[in-house]
Amino acid sequence: MSNIVLGLSAACACTAGFAGESAAPPSVFGAPRERPGDLRIAEEAARLIAAREYAKAEELLLAAVAESPRAAVHRYNLACAQALLGKTDDALASLRAAVERGYVDAAHMEADGDLESLRATAAYKEILGAARAAGETRILSVEYRSRAGGGNYADPALHTPADWRDEYDYDGEGRLRGWTRLRGESRESFTADGALVTKKDGAGRPLETRAVRYTSAPAGAAAAPRLEYAPAGEVRTGERDAGAFAPAGPERRRRENEKPGAPARPH
């Protein structure tokens, strides 16, 4: 089926989100990525959906979700299979879970015919808006233009070195809760959707946030360009995702980068 998603940044059966059977490079935001073997599952799901064996595709993807609960790609494809089966509530729940786990390709979501039965629902519009808002905080630079036309995107894990280290937090179901950025003596807090926390309440929860724009900054003729970032847009008020800033609970699991500029990979 032409619209099955094979990678977090994929559309129309593109396998760009996978590096053969090796592990995919980590996202700069630490969003859950595919594991070795997930490409085969996505391809099999595509084959089943193309053959209109939607129930078998759903069964396959439910098992994949149980095995890889952090993989947004399986949640998204599961939503497609369930929508084609007429399971609107299940499909919306799967689609919401995909966005919560890092799927932010709103352009693909809007163009995907498999989700047509969901379009008129208020929940679909809410989920689409959440994906679009999260996508706006992705890395922006002139190094790479996304095929969806949603702006310029550069992942510093592949393109540009950064001089900071991020510590990521996930909840018990693998959803990214937020992260703390360490840069020299500086510590900055970010929400799960990539917004910089500029004001917290007494419990450390975000009260004001701002979107962040990333750019590739020249570092001289002999040096590689470095990644820089700065707040952009208006201040958003109101408590957002408490994420990494809430008191540690039994479900909280801290993931720390192994080296500066390389986000931790969830296991």
N, C-alpha and C positions, 0 to 999 in steps of 0.2 A: 504494500500500500504506500503511495507516494508521500503521504504526510506523516508517517510514523517517525518519531524522534529517536535518533540514535546517539545523540550527545546533547549536553546542556546547551550548546550553542548551535545545534544542528537544525536544519530544516530540509524538507524534501529528500529524505533518505541519505543525507550527507553523513559521512562517518568521521568528520573532522574532530569530533569530540573524543575520539578514541585514538590511541597510539598503538595500533595492532593489538596484541595481547598483553602489552606492558601496561603498567599503571598510568593513568592519565596525569598530566602535570597538575599540581595543585592550583586552585583558583587563588587570586590575590586576596579575596575576602574569606577564604577558608570554607567556602560553601562545599557541601558534600559532593564528591565527584565519583565517577564510575570506577568500578573495580575490575581487575582482569576477569574475563569471562562474561561481563555484562554485554559486550557487543554481540556475542552469539545469542544471548537472550533477546536483545532488541531485534536482531535480524529474524529470529524465529517468530517473534510476535508480529513483525511486519508481514511475514509469509502467511501466517494464520489469518490476519486481518484481510490481506489481499484475497485470500480464499473464502472470505466471509465466514470464517470459523471463529466468530467473536467470543463465544463461550470458552473455547479452548485458549484463546489469547488471554482472556481474563484470568483463567486458572493459572496459566503460566506466569503472568505478571503478578498475581497475588503471592505466588510462591517466591518470586524474585524480590518483592517488597519485604517479605518476611526475612529473607536472607540478607538483603542489603537495605535496611530501613532508612539509610541516609541518602540513597540514590534518587535524586529528583527525576531522572530520566524514566525510571520504571513507574513512578507515580503518574507522570504525565501520560505515558503510553497506556497505563491502566485506565486513566480517565477517558481516553479515546475509545478503548474497547467497551467500557461501560456505557458511554454515551451511545455507541452504535447498538448496544443491546437494549437501549431504552431505559437504563437504570440511572435516571437523572440525578437522584440524591447521592447515589454512590459515586457517580462521575464527578459531581461538584466537590464532594469530599476529597476525592483523589487529586483533583486539579488544585484545590486549595493546599493540600499537603505538598504537592510538587512545588508550588510557589514558596511555601514556608521553608522548603529545603534547598532553595536556590535557583529554581527555574524562573527566569525573568524575561524570556523572549516573547514579549507581548505581541510583536508583529507576527510571529509564527502562530501564536495562539489565535489571533484574529483571522488568519488566513486558513487555518486548519479546518477542512470540511468535516472532519470526524466529530467536531464539537458543535456542529450546527444546531443540534437539538437543544443545546444549553443556552444559546445566544439571548433568548428573550427573558431569561431569568434574572432577577436582581442579584442573585448570588454570583452568577457568571460575571456580570458587570463589575461587581465589587472585587472579585478575584483578578480580573483583567486590570483594573485600576491599581491594585496592589503590585502586580507584576511590573506594570509600567513605572510606577513610582520607585520601586526597588532598582529597576534598570537604569534610572536616571542617575544613580549614585555610582554606577560602574566607572572604571578607570577611563578617562577621556584624554586622548592625545592625538597627534597627527600620524602616529606610527602604523595604525591599522584601521581600516574602515570596515565595519560589520556589513555582511551581505544584506542584512535586513534594512539597512539605511538608517538605523537608529542612532547614529553618531559615531564618532571615532573611538576606538577601543584599543587599549594596549595592556596586556597582562605583564607586569614587571617580572614575573617568574620566567617569562620568555624573552622580554625585550629590554627592560631597563632596571639597573640595580637600584635598590633603595637602602637608605641608611637607618632604617628602623626595624624593630622586631615586634610582631603582634602576637599576643596571647589570646587564644580563642576559647570560648565556652560553648558547650552544647548541652541541651537538656537530655533527659533519659531516652527520648525517641529520636535523637540525632539531629534536632533542629538547632541551627545556629542561634545563640542567644545574644551575642555581642562580643566585643573584644577590647583589649587594652593595648594601646600602641606605646612602645617604649623607644625613645629616641634620646640617647644620652641620659641626662637627668630628668628629662621630660616624660610625663605619663599622661596620655589622652585616652578618653573613653569614647567608644563608638557603639551605636545600636546595631542590631542585627541587619538592618537594611543599609548600613554604611554611613549613617549620619553621625557627625561629630557632636558629642554632648558638650554644650557650653554652660549648662547650669543644672545642678542636681538638688534634690531635696535632702532632708536630714538623714535619710536612710541610704543615700547614694543613688537614688533612682533619677533618671533623666527628666528634667522639667522643660528644658529648652535645647533644641538641636538645630544644626544647620547641615545642609547637603555639602559635600566636599567635591571639588573638581581637581582631578589629577592631571599633571602635564609632565612632559619630558623636558627637563631643563638642560641646556648645553653646559658642559663642564670644561670647556677648553679644547683646543685642537687635538691634544694628545690623550684626552681622557674621554671615556664613554659618557654619554648623557646620563643624568641621574633623574630619578623620579621625584617630583615635588608635588605638594598638594596645598590647597588653601580653601577656607570656607567659601561657599558660593550660595547665592539665593537668600531668601528671607529666613529669619529665625522662626522656627516652629515651636509653639508652646503646648504644654500639656504632656502628661506622662506617656511615654511611648513604651518600647520594650524594655523592661527592667534589666533583662539579659544578664550580662556579666557583673552588673552593679548591685544586684540584689544579694542579700546575705546568702552565703553558701548553704545549700541544702543537700540531702542525700542523693539527689539526681544530678547535681552539678558535677561536670567533669572538665577539668581544665586541660587544654591542649596547648603546649608551648612550642613555638618554632624551634627547629634544630639549629638554624642559623639566621642571621639578619636577612630580611627580605624574602624568606621562603616560608609561606604559611604551613602550619602543621597539617598533616593529612589524617583525617579521622580513621580509626580502625574499627 
